[in-house]
Amino acid sequence: MGLAGGSVPFLLKSHLSYGQIGVFSLASYPYSLKLLWSPIVDAVWSPKVGRRKSWILPIQMLSGFGMIWLGGRVEKMMVAAGADGGAGVWNFTWWWFFLVFMCATQDIAVD
């Protein structure tokens, strides 16, 4: 995710303005907000599965499916993000926000 988070804004330069790339940077907020989310991850878990596996297994599955889905559509989504004056940047940003949120949650569960 670190490599993707650094390279995607570079790839978006040809499709979006700098202000719209700034909107895309909102997708990195889940790592900054781990402090608010971590008490919930620590408190909610299934005794049958275990404290860590209760979060890691579904998060890995959702992240994997999200990456596969996004990987097949990312080029079209980048073009669509820049169309109509950058109106599609929010859709693109929400998908990346979802992936970063999943990775931040996994980071909390592993720690």
Helices and strands as residue ranges (DSSP letters): H 2-12, H 18-24, G 25-28, H 29-32, H 34-43, H 53-82, G 83-85, H 89-110
